[in-house]
Amino acid sequence: MTEQQNQGRLTSRSIRSFVIRNGRLTKAQAAAMDMLLPRFGIEFDENQQLDFSTLFTSQAAPVWLEIGFGNGDALLDMATRYPDTNFIGVEVHEPGVGQALMGIESLGLTNVRIIQHDAMEVLEHMIPSAALQRVLLFFPDPWRKKRHFKRRIVQTEFIELVANKLEIGGVLHCATDWQDYALWMLEKLNASDKLKNNSASGNYSPRPDWRTNTRFEQRGERLGHEVCDLLYTRI
Ligand SMILES: C[S@@+](CC[C@H](N)C(=O)[O-])C[C@H]1O[C@@H](n2cnc3c(N)ncnc32)[C@H](O)[C@@H]1O
């Protein structure tokens, strides 16, 4: 399915945190979309909540969900480091999905599934309440201009949705290299009555050692940007 067709299947949400870019698929990515998406992908279905016990080989393992995994740098790294955890990656950009599928195959990972769709809709329609141990949001599009702030994925509605899908004690982990967005996230997340900042001072958290240095993080570093991690626990 092309990105345009996929976008056509999106439901009623009017303001989205992404625009579908017409990036060309490499031959290998196109082949991965044909051959591997049926194996490792989950079709978006707004009428079907997922049953995690039938999705993965390791049925009872905790599930972490990554939103906007890009090319899958962090997703593949986490799935390799934590074989006893199951991962769902959600991304709309088709070349990135193709690339991640190639990685899943070449690394022989059995604990990753991919959904090519808007994460807001996936969370709302397909993820059962209190089902996730972690939600990861690394280097989301910062939407720098004021008139685009409404497109930032971290909004009160997003925070409420994520909080409802996290188990008690589960963690939302965000990272960004855009200072203005970091502050925006901090203010909105600190205002949630369902999430508690892991930083006792109510500020940013230290970067966890294991967090992968993704493509977008490397770009930020080249530009001299400071990176902020924000970790919140579902209470
Ligand atoms: C700046 S990139 C960061 C990619 C990756 N996390 C990294 O650190 O390299 C943001 C990604 O989020 C994806 N994205 C934005 N909004 C999304 C949404 N609502 N659902 C799924 N993916 C989304 C974009 O397609 C893009 O690939």
The ligand as a Tripos MOL2 file, in Angstrom:
@<TRIPOS>MOLECULE
LIG
   27    29     1     0     0
SMALL
NO_CHARGES

@<TRIPOS>ATOM
      1 C1         12.0240   13.7770   13.6180 C.3       1 LIG1
      2 S1         11.6000   12.1500   13.2310 S.3       1 LIG1
      3 C2         12.4330   11.2070   14.4990 C.3       1 LIG1
      4 C3         12.6210    9.7740   14.1220 C.3       1 LIG1
      5 C4         13.3200    8.8950   15.1690 C.3       1 LIG1
      6 N1         12.5510    8.8140   16.3940 N.3       1 LIG1
      7 C5         14.7300    9.3560   15.4590 C.2       1 LIG1
      8 O1         15.0020    9.7920   16.5830 O.co2     1 LIG1
      9 O2         15.5680    9.2530   14.5450 O.co2     1 LIG1
     10 C6          9.9180   12.0240   13.7470 C.3       1 LIG1
     11 C7          9.1970   10.8360   13.1490 C.3       1 LIG1
     12 O3          7.8990   10.7380   13.7190 O.3       1 LIG1
     13 C8          6.9970   10.3180   12.7200 C.3       1 LIG1
     14 N2          5.6500   10.7230   13.1700 N.ar      1 LIG1
     15 C9          5.2270   11.9710   13.4220 C.ar      1 LIG1
     16 N3          3.9630   11.9650   13.8610 N.ar      1 LIG1
     17 C10         3.5710   10.6560   13.8860 C.ar      1 LIG1
     18 C11         2.3650   10.0090   14.2380 C.ar      1 LIG1
     19 N4          1.2980   10.7000   14.6710 N.pl3     1 LIG1
     20 N5          2.2950    8.6900   14.1220 N.ar      1 LIG1
     21 C12         3.3780    7.9660   13.6780 C.ar      1 LIG1
     22 N6          4.5500    8.5250   13.3390 N.ar      1 LIG1
     23 C13         4.6440    9.8620   13.4390 C.ar      1 LIG1
     24 C14         7.4900   11.0070   11.4590 C.3       1 LIG1
     25 O4          7.0680   10.3360   10.2940 O.3       1 LIG1
     26 C15         9.0080   10.9460   11.6480 C.3       1 LIG1
     27 O5          9.5570    9.7940   11.0470 O.3       1 LIG1
@<TRIPOS>BOND
     1     1     2 1
     2     2     3 1
     3     2    10 1
     4     3     4 1
     5     4     5 1
     6     5     6 1
     7     5     7 1
     8     7     8 2
     9     7     9 1
    10    10    11 1
    11    11    12 1
    12    11    26 1
    13    12    13 1
    14    13    14 1
    15    13    24 1
    16    14    15 ar
    17    14    23 ar
    18    15    16 ar
    19    16    17 ar
    20    17    18 ar
    21    17    23 ar
    22    18    19 1
    23    18    20 ar
    24    20    21 ar
    25    21    22 ar
    26    22    23 ar
    27    24    25 1
    28    24    26 1
    29    26    27 1
@<TRIPOS>SUBSTRUCTURE
     1 LIG1         1 GROUP 0 **** ****
